[in-house]
Amino acid sequence: MVEAISDGTTARPDQLRGLPAEAVLAVERDQPAPMAAAYRAFLSLIGGGAGRFMQGTDVYHPRILGLGTAARELLEERKSPFRFEATDRVFSMHQGYQFEFMRGTGPDPEVWWYSEGDHADVPVPRHSSFTDRLRATAEREIPVWKHHAETVREEINADGSVTWHR
C-alpha cells in the first residue's frame, strides 16, 4: 500500500514520514488498548505523514494523540449508548464528528466507524481489518489525486499556501 501511494502524485517518496520508535511508543501509551502489529507498521512507515494520502483526517502524529479521549467525549455529547471495549483503539478522526477504531487483539483487527447522527449514534463494523481499510482508502484516493493532477495546476505561494488553477 505504501508503494502504491508513493506514486509521485498521492505522495512523493520524500513525503513518506515514518515515526521513530519513541513516537510510536508515545502513540501506544496514549490509549490503554493493545497496539496491533499492522497499526505499528503503519506508524513506523508513514505515521508522520504521506503527502496527500488521507489529507484532512487526523491519522498522523502528533494529531492522533488524544483521539481516544475525543471519541469518548463525542459519544458522551451525543448521549450514545455505545461503550468502548478494552481492546478498542481509536486511530482516526475526521472534522470532530467521525472516528474509526480497531476492535480486537489480533495483528490486524477489524475497523469500526462512527459518524455523528448515523446508525442510532453507535459505531458499526466497516472493514474486516486495518489493512483492508488502508487498501480501500488508497484505491479510492489514488485515482482522485491522479485526476486532480491532470486537471488542476497548483501554484505554491510565498507563504507556503497553495492556489489551484483549472
C-alpha positions in Angstrom: 0.0 0.0 0.0 2.8 2.4 0.8 4.4 1.7 -2.6 1.1 2.3 -4.3 0.5 5.7 -2.6 4.1 6.9 -3.3 3.1 7.3 -7.0 4.5 10.9 -7.1 1.0 12.4 -7.1 -0.7 11.0 -4.0 2.6 11.1 -2.2 6.2 11.5 -3.3 8.7 9.2 -1.7 10.3 12.1 0.2 6.9 12.8 1.7 6.6 9.4 3.4 7.5 10.2 7.1 7.7 7.2 9.4 7.8 7.7 13.1 10.8 6.9 15.3 10.4 4.2 18.0 9.9 6.9 20.7 6.9 8.4 18.9 5.4 5.0 18.2 5.7 4.3 21.9 4.0 7.6 22.7 1.1 6.7 20.5 0.9 3.3 22.1 0.8 4.8 25.6 -1.8 7.3 24.6 -4.6 4.7 24.8 -4.9 1.7 27.1 -5.8 -0.8 24.3 -3.1 -3.0 22.9 -1.4 -1.8 19.7 -1.9 -4.1 16.7 1.1 -5.1 14.6 -0.5 -3.7 11.4 -1.0 -0.3 13.1 2.5 -0.3 14.5 3.8 -0.9 10.9 1.7 1.9 9.6 3.1 4.3 12.2 6.7 3.2 11.5 6.3 3.6 7.8 4.1 6.7 7.4 2.8 7.7 10.8 4.2 11.2 10.4 2.5 11.8 7.1 2.2 10.7 3.5 1.7 13.6 1.1 -1.9 13.9 0.2 -2.9 10.4 1.4 -5.7 10.7 3.9 -5.3 14.5 3.9 -7.9 16.2 6.1 -8.3 13.4 8.5 -6.4 13.1 11.8 -4.4 9.9 11.3 -0.9 11.2 11.6 1.3 12.0 14.6 1.0 14.2 16.6 -2.7 14.8 15.8 -3.6 11.2 16.7 -2.6 11.8 20.3 -5.8 12.2 22.4 -8.2 10.7 19.8 -9.4 8.1 22.2 -10.5 10.9 24.6 -12.0 12.9 21.8 -14.0 10.0 20.6 -15.4 9.2 24.1 -16.3 12.9 24.5 -18.2 12.9 21.2 -20.1 9.8 22.2 -21.0 11.4 25.6 -22.1 14.6 23.9 -24.4 12.6 21.6 -25.7 10.5 24.6 -24.7 7.4 22.7 -25.4 4.1 24.5 -22.2 2.7 23.0 -19.2 1.9 25.3 -15.7 1.0 24.1 -14.2 -2.4 24.9 -10.8 -2.7 26.4 -9.3 -3.7 23.0 -10.7 -0.7 21.1 -8.1 1.8 19.8 -9.2 5.0 18.0 -6.8 5.7 15.1 -8.6 8.4 13.1 -11.0 11.3 13.5 -12.4 13.5 10.7 -13.6 17.0 11.5 -14.6 16.1 15.0 -17.8 14.2 14.1 -16.5 10.9 12.7 -13.9 8.5 14.0 -12.6 5.0 13.4 -11.2 2.4 15.8 -9.7 -1.0 15.7 -11.5 -3.7 17.7 -9.8 -6.9 18.7 -6.4 -8.2 19.8 -5.1 -9.8 16.6 -2.3 -8.5 14.5 -4.7 -6.8 12.0 -8.0 -6.1 13.8 -11.3 -5.1 12.3 -12.2 -1.5 11.9 -15.4 0.1 13.2 -16.7 3.6 12.2 -18.8 6.2 13.9 -20.4 9.3 12.4 -22.4 11.7 14.5 -26.1 11.0 14.0 -25.7 7.9 11.9 -26.8 4.4 12.8 -28.6 5.4 16.0 -25.4 7.1 17.2 -23.5 3.9 17.6 -20.4 2.7 15.7 -20.7 0.0 13.1 -18.2 -2.5 11.6 -16.7 -1.1 8.4 -13.7 -3.2 7.4 -12.6 -6.7 8.2 -9.1 -5.4 9.1 -7.0 -2.3 9.4 -5.0 -3.3 6.3 -8.3 -3.6 4.4 -9.2 -0.1 5.5 -5.9 1.3 4.2 -6.2 -0.6 1.0 -9.8 0.7 0.4 -8.7 4.2 1.1 -5.7 4.0 -1.3 -7.9 2.5 -4.0 -10.4 5.4 -3.6 -7.8 8.3 -3.3 -5.2 7.4 -5.8 -7.4 7.9 -8.9 -8.8 11.1 -7.4 -5.4 12.6 -6.9 -4.3 11.5 -10.4 -7.3 13.2 -11.9 -6.6 16.3 -9.8 -3.0 16.4 -11.1 -4.2 16.1 -14.7 -6.8 18.8 -14.5 -5.6 21.4 -11.9 -2.3 23.3 -11.8 -1.0 24.0 -8.3 0.9 27.2 -7.5 2.9 27.3 -4.3 2.6 30.8 -2.8 5.4 32.6 -0.9 3.7 31.9 2.4 3.5 28.2 1.6 -0.2 28.1 0.8 -1.4 26.6 -2.4 -3.5 28.2 -5.1 -5.3 25.9 -7.6 -5.9 26.9 -11.2 -8.2 24.9 -13.6 
